[in-house]
Amino acid sequence: MPPTTVPKTKETTASVRCTQKYPVGSPASSNASPLPSFHRFLTKVIQMTQLHTPKASRNQETGRLSFMGSVSPPSNGTGVRGGKDHSGNDLNGTRHGGEDRATSRPAPCTFSTVPAMKKTAKSSLLVTSATLLSFSLALTATATAPALADDKPSSTPSTSTSPSGKASTSPSATPPANMSTVGGAQLGRSGTQANLGAGAPVLPKDLSARSWIVADAESGDVLASHNAHWRLPPASTLKMLFADTLLPKFPKTEKHKVVPSDLAGIGSGSSMVGIKEDETYTVHDLWLGVFLRSGNDAVHVLSAMNKGVDQTVKDMNAHAEELQALDTTVVSPDGYDEKGQVSSAYDLTLFARSGLQKKDFREYCSTVRAKFPGETKKNKKGKTTRGTFEIQNTNRLLTGDYGLDAYKGIAGVKNGNTTNAGSTFTGVAERDGKVLLVTVMNPEKEEHDQVYKETAKLLDWGFQASGKVDPVGELVPPKSADTDAQPGANASGEAGGSGDGEASSKPVAASAETEGSSGVGIALAITGGVLVLLAAGVFVINRRWPLPDLMRRRR
């Protein structure tokens, strides 16, 4: 189907797909996926072409927590994805290319509160046994070697970073040899990073993403990663940062009448929820359009309410800096491909973790279907009426798809797909009291829903590996929550290294092995109470940032 352009009249219609302004195959748009050499795949370069935005249909009850089940009526289709091992599933399908229609969704369900964060002991953090809320922790030093691999080179241009931190075109599709060390030194290395302990499962062998990360959402421990800090185009996963930045600014009941200037500057072929000029929408409506339909029109209207796109971009970059997401440069608030716009799997995971602290964010990102206001019209009797239409979440692990079951325990977060970025996705899921975040960027395989399949495999691995691996790093807290600042944790830290792929000699953030080892400080106050860790009679700062009242899906 040809790209759908944004009409210049008041009849702005909903598009079922989002493409970018660069023609497929042009040097400006091509970002070939390097092959993870850890598993020695055959070299193959693909060109992502269209943004995946399926036909909408939804039904949502306002006011519910996002981690609660949808009140949408049950529908027939594929079942809920579940079990301990999904990697053996035969998930066939075709590449995103036309209109995608969801065929299934999870059954309605509820969540119960996840227990308070359990702090993971590290040999460098403590030297004696400690007590954490009556839970006894034993310190062990696990001498496991990281799982490393060299990436095979490709001649296809890719996005890298210049000394100024901006994206530039590089003749190599391989990641820089050394990247940001925010969250730990091991996260700055290229290739797959994993410290497997006794009994730990091996990582999935058929991963093709350029970059991915598996992290404990509550403790912040990074269980494994692959090029975690590689700066790549983020596509619509950047909307997580947009939402985390703007959600606190407007009450959801606030109303806004759309004027033509609100919809100016939307990229050609953008995904749209179907906002009309001269119609009035609540902020709640607009956020549903952002999260469920990845509507760039909704993003632009909210940006207009925030004094414009330029101000919104400025606010997003400032918030990224506050979150210590130093790989990220925002140019367009909706994630539409723009020169210099980059993020990383690590940063996208930080955005998701920060957003999930907010009730409204959790509500929107886990809503399966909802009603969206339509156009005001006059009926046959001359009476003015305004109906609604259904929209459905484009997160296929939440809704399911043909050849793909909804993932058991999934609760958001955001997907994206553009020509430059390929498919990107960040998801959060809970199983047996453990909450994991996984981000996958640009799988090389052309299979339908490949980004979701690889995410599901990494989630499966993460749940099985929890407690059996030594973290390769951690998700750092925001600067304002970091009471024991580490070198490079501020905005001036050189997160991306030099343009030639070499890392700066200045540390960006303390590695997971040394962070918090001073034994000086106070317990970090967090939601649910103050968790105090006693070690050798000294308080140690709790540097973890748990998710308050995170809800888990009923089996």
N, C-alpha and C positions, 0 to 999 in steps of 0.2 A: 504494500500500500504506500503511495507517495506521501511525503511529509505534509502535515497539516499546518498551514501558516496561520498566524493570529490575525483575524479580520480587523480592519481599521474602523469598522462601523460599530454601532452599539450592539450588534448581534454577535458578541464574542461568544464563541461556542466551545464546548468541551472537546478537547482532542484526546484520542485514545493512545497516542504515542508521542514521544518526545525525541526529536533529533537535534542535531547541532548545526551550526552555521558553516562548518567545514565539510566539503565534499568527501565522501568515503574514498579512501585511497590516497588523499593528498598528504604531502609531508607534514602539513600543519595539524592534521587530525590523527595521524597514525602513531599509536603507542603500542608497539608489539610487546606481548607478554614474554618475559624471559622464562625459561623452563627451570623449575626447581631441580637443580642438579642432584639434590639429595636423593632423588629417586630415579635419576638418569632417564628422563623422558626423551622421546625423539623431538628434535627441534621443529617447532611449527609456529608460524606467526599468523595471528588472526586479526581481523579488523572488526571492531564493534561498530554497529551501525545505528541502532535506534534505542531510544529510552523505553524500557519496558513499563508500560502503564496499562493494565488490563481494563476491560469494560467494568464500569462501576455499578454496584448495587449494594445498598447497605441499610441498616436499621439499628439505631443506637439510642440508648436511654441516657439522657444527660445526668451528670452528677455522680456517675459510678466511677470507682477507682479503675485505673487502666488495667490493673492486674486482676480484675474481676472478669468473670466470663461475660461474653456478649449476650444481650437479650434478644439477639436476632433469632428468628424462627429456624428450626432445624431444616437442613436441606439434604438431599441425597447426593452421594458422591463418594469420593475416596475417604477412607477412615483416618483417624488421628494417628499420626506417626508416633511410635512408641517402642518400648522394649529397650534392652541394654545395648543392642548392637544393630545399627542401621546400615552399616557399610556394605552389607551383603545384598541390600535391596537392589532389584533391577529396575532402575528408574529411567524409562525411555521417554523421549519426547523430541521436539524440534526446537531449533534456536529461535529466540525472540525475533519476530520478523513481521508478524501481522498482529491483528487484535487478539489479545489473550483473554480468554474467558475463564473465570474461576469455576471449578466444578465441585468444590467441596470446601468445608470449613470445620473448625473444631466444634464439638458439641458444647452447649452452654455449660459453664462450670464456674466454680468460685475458688478463692484462694484463702488460705489461712496464713497467719503471720509467720514469717521466717524468723527463727531464733536470732538473738543478738549475735553480732560478729564474734567468731572464734579467732583469736590471734594465733598466727602460725609462728612457732619458735624458729629462730635462726641462730646458728652457732656464733655469729659475730655480734648478735644483739644482746645475748645474755650469757653469763658465765656460770650461773647456778640455777637450780630448779626454781620455779616461780609458781605463783597462784593467781589464776584469772577466774574470778567468779566461781570459786570452788572447783575449777577444772585444773588438774595437775598437768603441767607440761614438762616433758623431759627433753633436754637439749641433746641433739645428736649432730655430729658432723659427717655428712654423707659425701664420700669421696667418689662422686660420679662425674664422668667426663661429659661435656656438652656434645650434643649431636650436631655436628657441623657438616656442611657440604659446600662445594664450590659450584657456582652457577655457570651454566654454559653461556657463552657470549652469543649475541645476535647482531646482525648488521642493521637492524631496523631502528630508526630514531626513537628516543624515549625522553621522558621528562626527567631532568636532573636539576640541580640547584647551582646557582651562580654564587659568588662571594656575598652578594647582597641578600641572598636568601630567596631570590625570585627564581621561578622555573625557567629553564632554558632547554633548547633542543640539543641532545647529545647523540653522537654517532653510535653509542653503545646502548643496548637495552638492559644491560646488567646494572644492578644497584651499585652505589658507591661502596668501596671496600670498607670504609668506616663511616658510620652515620652518627646521629645524635646518641648521646648516652643518657638522656633523661630517663630515669627509672632504673638505670643499671647499665654497667659497662657491657654486659653480654648482649643487651638489646641493640647496641650500636654495631654489632657485627653483621655481616651479610650472610645469607643462607639460613638454614634451619637451626634453631637454638632450643635444646631440650636437655634437662639433666634428669635422666631416668633412673629411678631408684629400684630396689628389689621389688619384683612383682608388678612393675609398671608396664602397661600395654605399650606396644610400639605405635608410633604415629601412623596414620593412614598413608598408604603407599601411592595413592593415585591423586594427590593434590596437585593442581596446576596453577594456583593463584600466584600472582607476582608477590603478594604480601599478605600475611595473616597473623592473627594473634589470638591466644586463648587465655583468659584471665578470670580470676575469682572476683566476682562483682563486689563482694563484701570486704574481703581482706585486702584486695588490690594485688595479690600475687599473680604474676604472669607465669602460667604453667608451661607455655611453649610459644614460640614465635618464628616467623620467617620474614626477614627483611622488615621488621616492625616499624622502623623509622624511615623507610623509603618514601620520599615525597612524590606523590602521584596525584593525578586529578581525582577528586572525590565523588563527582556526580551528586545526586540528590541526597546522599548520606550527609552532606554538609548541612542539610536542613535541620539536623539534630542540633548543631551549633546555633543556627538561626532561632530555633524554638527555645533553646536554653537561654539565649540572650534576651529575647523579646517577651516570652511568656509572663514574666513578673510585671511587665509594664502596663498591661491592659486587663481590666476585669473582664471575665468571659461574657458578662451580660451587656457590656458596652456595645452600642450600635454605631454603624458607620454606613453612610450613603456613598456609593462608589461614583466617582467622577472620572471622565476620560483620562486625565493625567495619572490617575492611580494605576492604570494598565499600560502606560507608556513604557517602552523599552523592554518588553517581554521578548525573549529570544524566539526566532522563527522555529515553528514546530514544537514549541514547549508543551509539556504535559499541562493540562488545564482541568480545573474542577468545573468550570462553567459559570464564572462570575459575570454578571451583566452590569453594564453602566446604568446609573440612575436607580439601581436597586439598593435596598438596605439589608445589611447582614450584621449579625452579632459577631463578636470576636470568637465566640464558641464555634460558630459556623465556619469562620475562616480557618481556625486551627484544624478542624476536621478536614477541610480541603487540603491543607498542607500535609497532614499525616497520612490520610487515607488515599488521596488521589495524587499526592506529590504535586499539587497544583502550583505552578509558578505564578498564576494569576493571583492566587490567595497570598503568596509570599509578597508580591508587589503591592497589594492593597495594605497588608500589615506594615510593610516598609514605608508606604506613604503615610500611614498613621504615626510612624516613628520619625517623621521629618524627612523622609525620602530614602532612596536607595543608598546614596553616598553616606548618609549618617548611619544607616543600618550596617553597612560594610565596616565603617569605622568602629561601631559598637561591637560587632562580631570579632574583629581582630583584637580589640582590647580584651574581650572576654576570653578569647583563646589564649592570650598572654597570661591572664589571671589563672587560667586552668593549667598553665605550663605546657600548653600544646604548641610548642615552638616550631613544629614542622609545618604549621598551617599558615597559609596566606589566602585571605578571602578577597575576591574581586567581584563576584556576583553572589548575592545572598541566597539564591535558589539552587546553586550548584551547577548552573548552566556553564558549559565549557567556555572559559575565558583564559587568555594568555596570562600565565603567572599564577593561576589559581591551583593550589596544591594542598594536600594534607597527607596523613599517613594512617596506617592501621592503628598505630598507637594513639594518635590524637583523636581519631574517630571514636575509639573506645573510651577515651577520657570524656568526650562530649556526651556519649550515651550514659556513662556513669554519673556525670553531673546532672544531666537531665532527669534521670530516674529518681533523683532526690525530690523531684517536684510531683505532686499528686496529679496535676493536670497533664503533665508530660506523660506520666504512666497511663493515664486514662486514654489519651489520644493515640498513643503508639500501639496500644493493644486492642483498640476497637476494630472489630471485623467489618461491620456495616453500619451505616447511619443514613438519616434523611438529610438532604441538602435542599435549601430553598430554591425554587425555580423562578421563572419569570412572571411578573405581574401581567395578567391579561384580563380581558373582558369576556364573560361567557355569553351564551346566546341570548340571555335575558338582559345583557348590558351591565351586569354586575361585575365589579372588579374582584378578581380572585388571584390568589397566588398559591400554586401547588408546590409539591416537593418531588424530588427524584432520589433514587438510591445511589449511593456510591459505596464501593468496597475497597478495603485495604489492599494495596499492591504487594504487601509482604506475603510471599507464598508459603513461608513456614508457618504463618499464622492462619491463612485461609485454606491452604492446600491448593493443588493444581492437578491437571491430568498427568499421571505418572509420578506424582509427588504428594505424599501424605503430609498433613499438618504435623508439625513437630510437637511431641508430647511435652508439655511444660513451657512452651514458648510464650513470651509475653511482650513482644516488640522486637527490634526497635525501628529501623529504617533501611530501605533499599534504594538503589539508584542505578542508572545505566545511561551513559552517553557515549558518543563516538570516541572521545579521547580517553575516558575513564574506563570503558568497558563496564562490566557489572560490578557493583560494590554492594556490600551489605554488612550491617551490624545487627546482631541479634542477642537477646537475653533470654535465658531459660533457667528453670529450676527443677531439680530432681533430688528427692531424699534430703531436703534441707540445704542443698548446695546450689548456689546461684552463680552461673557462669555468663560471661560476655565473650562473644566471638566476633571478630571483624575479618572479612575476606575481601580482598581487592583484586579485581581483574583476572578471573580464571582464564587460562589459555584454551581450555577445551570448549568446543562450540556446542556442546549438548544443551538442550533446553533446561532452564532452571539450574545450570551448573553451579552458580554462586550459592544457591540454597543447598544443593547436595553436598558441596564441600563444607559449608557451615555446619550442616547436620552431622557430618562425619567428625568434624573437630569438636562439636559439642559432645558427641558420644564418647570420643576419646577423653575429653576433659573430665567428664563425670566418672569414667573408669579410672583415670589417672590421679584423681584428687587424693592427696595424702600419700602418694607413692612417688612423687617427683619433688625435686628441689626447685624452687622458683628460679627463673632466669632473669627476673627483674620484678618491678612492681609498678602499679599505676600510681603516680605521684598525686598528692592532694593539691588543691588550689593553693596559690601563694598565700592567700589570707588565712588558710587553715594550717599552713606549715609553720609551726612555732619554732622549729629548729632548722632554719633555712640552710640549704646546702649550696656549695659553689655551683653556679650556673643555673640555679633554679629561678633566677630573675630574668627579666625581659632581655637583658643584654647577653645572655648565654648564647653561644654559637651552636645552635641545635643541629644544623645540617652539614657542617663542614664546608670545605671549599668547593668551588665549582668543578674541580677536577676529581671530585669524589673522595678527597683526603679529608679526614676529620681534623678539626682544630685541636691543638695541644691543650687548650684550656678545657677543663672539665665543665660539662653542662649541668650535670646533677650527680650526686653521689650514687655509686652503684649499690645494688641490693645487698652486697656483701658487707659494706661499711656503714650504711645508713643507720643512724640511731645508736651507734655503738658507744657514744660518749657517756651514756648513762646519766646525763644531766638534763633536767627539765621537769615538766609536769605532765600529768595525764591530759590527753586531748579530750575536751568535753565533746561528746557526740550525742545524737538523738537516742533516747532510751536510757540515758544515765552516763556517768563517768566510769569508764573501764580502767582500772588501775592494775598495773603489773608490777609486782614486787620482785626485784632481783638483787640479791646480796644487800638487802636493806635500802636499795636506791630505787626511786621511781624512774621508769623509762617511758618516754613519750610514745603513746599509741599513735602511730603514723598512718594507720589504716582509716578508711573512710567508708563505713558500712552503709548499706541502703536502708533508710528508715522505713518501717512498716511495709517492706517488700512482701508482696502476696504470692502465694504459690497455688498453682492450679490443682484442683481436686482431681484425683484419679478416677 
